[in-house]
Every structure is written in C-alpha cells, then in structure tokens.
C-alpha cells in the first residue's frame, strides 16, 4: 500500500515530514520525466505508423494497377481484388489504432500533468517562500532581548502568524501531493488500458476480417492448387518440346520451316539482291502463301509481295556470280536473285518453291491437300501424363481424412518422414520440434514426389498412431480439434519427442534392446516393411558394432547396422539394395535422417550397392537425394564403373544420356529422374534388367 504525507507531521514540520516530502517530490519529478519519455516515443511510434500506412497505401495502389494488368485472367483478377479490399480495410484499422493510441497515451498523460503540476509548482513556491519567512521570524524572535518587552511581543505575534500561515500552505501543498499520488494511478492505468483496448480492437477487427475471408481463401487455395498442377504440366510440356526441338533442329544452322497446317507454307531467311544496285544485298524473311512469294525486311514493316503468282515463275540455281548458294526466280515481268546460307538450304528452297508451283497446278480439294501435307511432315505431339493432386492422394487412404494428433477433419498438411497428415495448428507445433523429428509440408502448396506420397499411403495416420500411441497412459488424454493449443503441444511433445506412449520392454537390458531392434531394422529394411521399420525407429534402435561381421551380410550392410542407430540418424537403407520393392524403405530412411553418402570400411555406399544389384529406381532416388556419383571405393570403382562391370544396361544408359553428371544442375534431368522413380514406385516391373553379353575374350582379358 502506498504511503501518503502525514498531515500531523506536516503541522509539526518534523524531520520525518521533510524527508517524506523530499522523497515524494523526487518521485513526482521522476514520474514527470518518464511520462515525457513515453509521450515522446509514442509520438515517434505514431509518426512511423502513419508513414507505414502511407507507404502501404501506395503499395496497394500499385497492386491495384497490377490487378488491372491481369484483367484477362479471371482467377488472378478475383484473387488480387479481394485481397486488395481486405488490405485496404486493414489500413483503415491501423489508422484508427494510431489515432486511439495517441489519444490514450499522449493526451491522457498530458492531461494528468497539466491538471496537477502547474498548481503544485505554484504551491511549492509559496510553501518555500513562507518557509523562509518562518525561519526568519524564528531567528528574529530568538534574538529579542528581555529588556525590550514591546519588541519581543511583536516578534512573538509575527512568529505565531507566520507559523500559522506556513502550516496552512504546508497542509495545502501536502494535500495536492497526496491527491496527485492518488490520481496518477487512475490516469496511468486508464491510459494503458485504453491503449491495450485499442490494440485488442485492432486485432479483433483483423481476426473478423480474415474469418470473413476464410471461405474465399479456401476457394483460392483450391484454385491455386489446380493452377499449380496446370503450371507444372505446362512447364513439363514446354521442356519436353524444347528438348525435342533441341535434339532435332538445334544444329547451329538455319532451318527451313514448313507448316502443313497452313497449307504448306515455307518460311525462312534469305539474302535478296537489289534490282537497282547489284552489289547491295538485304537479309529478309521470306515465305510462300496462297501461291505468292512474300518477304519482310523487318518485323516492324508490313510484308511485301514479291511474286503474285508462283505458277508464272521458274526457279534455278545461279552459279555465275561471286556469291555462294544463290538461286534465281524468273517470271515474265521480273526476276530476283536470292541467296541461302548453305547448299542444303538452297536445294531445300528450290525444291520447296518448285513443290508449291507444282501444287498450284494440281486440281485437288483442300481436304486432300491438307491430308497430303500433314502426312509429308509428321509433327509429334507431346503430352505429359496428368498426375493426381497431392491432397487427393494423401486423403484417399483410410485414416488420413482427419488430423493424426487432434482429429480435425480435412487436414491440409503432412509430415514427410512420419507419413501422417495434420491440421494447420498441429503443423505449426510439428515445425517447432525441428526437421530432425518432423518435416512438415503443405498438401496444397508444395510439390510432392511419388515416393513421398506413397509413404503417406503406406503408413498413414492409423499405422503411425498404432505405433506412437500403442501404450496409452492413464491421466493423459488425447486432445480434440477444439482443445487449446497448449494441450495439443504437450500431447505432440509427449508423443513424438519423449515417446511416452510407444511400446517398450521394461525388463530388457540395453544391450539386448540394441541387438533386437537392430535386427528388426535390418530385416524390415531388407523386406521393405515400412510399418516394422517405423516401429523399430520409434523404439530407439541401437546396434552394437560387434554385429559387423555377422554371417550373411555384406560389408556395406554390416557397416550400416554396426554403427550406432538412433531413431533419426539411421543408415540402414543400404539393405534395400537387395530388393527392388524396398525403394520406399530407402526413401523412408532417407527422410528420417539417413546419410546418403555414408560408406563402409571398404569405401562403398548405398549408391554402390544399388548399382551392383542393378536397381535403376534406387539409383535415381539416391542421385536425386544428393548421393555422390563420383565416390570411389577402396578398389577405385565408382557406381558407374560398377554398373558397367556388372553389365546393368539401364544404369549405363543413364550415363550415356549425360544424366549422371547433370543431377541437381538441370530441371529437365530432375524431371527425368522423377519419371524413373515414379515408375519404380508404382510399376517396378517396367524396369526390367537387361544384361550385356560379355565375350569370352573380354573375360579372358579381365582374368
């Protein structure tokens, strides 16, 4: 409880009162300085906020102009308009917040100081002045002589009057100080509460605004997912077309374009000699259309008809002039000399123009001409296969339609390494655990690879909950969708970090646990049993290095099992090299922290094992995950040389196409590896192993 100035001590003018008065005045001076600092910083904050609002308004104006630029696209136009309106309302809310902040802090605190401090300063001046007069009257009364009775009596009366006046002024000053101490709490608390209420109103208005926009955002999210799928398909189509054209036509030489769909139009660049100046040549773009020869000097100028009717023209090679690759078109009215870039192009132009002349004389229907032209030049059609969206694939599996941890329907997020789906709130909690425990991705916004989606289908919420919630504990209840975030966060940490609900062997020794779980992990990796692998990892598999030399295991696998294995740093996927169907097991361990470039004491890693056993899908997967294709073992053999040694044609073909050296550097090669891994994930039989027949002579040389 606060202490106030004692009025009785004030009347006595005791040292205790003077000490309390000095302390009270110091506190008021300190409070005044702090209030001025708060007012100054509040004004700076409001000025900065208003500047931010002005800049934000300019940004929204530019965004509105950007919206007009996309007026032809209804999806983007509707999206940008609605978000622009929402942001405009948010700026209005911010303006109201700054105004209320200035009134709550600056004005209320200023009123507190202006209401009390001027009168208190005036009272203090009078109090100090009358105190000086009282001190003088006391000294004068003390110095009076007994012999001067009349003067002593006047001095005594003056002292009494001065003391009474001093007491009145002191009591008034103390009352003002006490009243200020009482009022300051009310005004300061009211000011802070008003500011906090303004903040509460601002965020509540923003929450209501975003809640109203939630249906629109869901619609936009679905449109964005569809647009993302269409964009990926279009990019794949463009890249395939680009690759086809590059392989077919990108030879560094000029190309003669023939379009059957346009009636056999022939297009290409040629040099044209001026008819007035024989030594002047101009490079133009020529084309044949409707039995006419047309050329354009530049893209900015309209085309010009050089010959109206090709049926009245003749064409021949011209070797009588100094320039190479020339040919001449002749008609009754004029002639024209043209030059191609090579002998092949000159012959092609002569044949093409002669073909146009011959076709002009034929009496065939347009439909027959079109069929003939289309059959003369085949145009391949590239259409990438359409893949289902990640959300539809993930929710297709039973149990994935609800959040794995709280049961909220329609989850839109998933953990790649755990193989579960979750709501947005639980996804935020999973992110806080770290990527070594849970790698969270969006099912609608992020791109998913076939192996990752298949993990969600093979594992899923029911399988994972059967492992991580296998032994419930009394008193700890699983949260629901309506539970507070604190309950969900506590449950998720108990479940995935502390693993309180995972089945354990209480009476088993740590050494036996390491042996048993290591054996389980090895056998599950070998057979591709994801459920058993997830269970072993959840129980914390650790294996002694003494298992390295166990009979029946290759040094590569022995090294993977012989090292210390914890739930998120395991490297058992080299065991997957024995089984093509264990590609998902390899992906599962990679997602859970396995080192893709780990090698055993012979210098061999998982990529060496996959190349040895000829598993093309695993080779693609490991390369895609960053495996070092140049790593050599103790004999100096890298994965490619091992594939050639064991005569696995598919893997050797990858290098012949240049894929080995291009992984990670080119998106087209990434797509090709994705196609290989997609085939290996969904239809491994298509990756049939082909063996090269090695001659006996080669075997002898090798021996």
Beta strands, then each sheet from edge to edge (+ up, - down):
strand 1: 257-259
strand 2: 265-273
strand 3: 281-289
strand 4: 292-296
strand 5: 304-307
strand 6: 314-318
strand 7: 326-330
strand 8: 335-339
strand 9: 413-415
strand 10: 420-422
strand 11: 440-442
sheet 1: 1+ 2- 3+ 4- 5+
sheet 2: 1+ 2- 8+ 7- 6+
sheet 3: 10+ 9- 11+
end
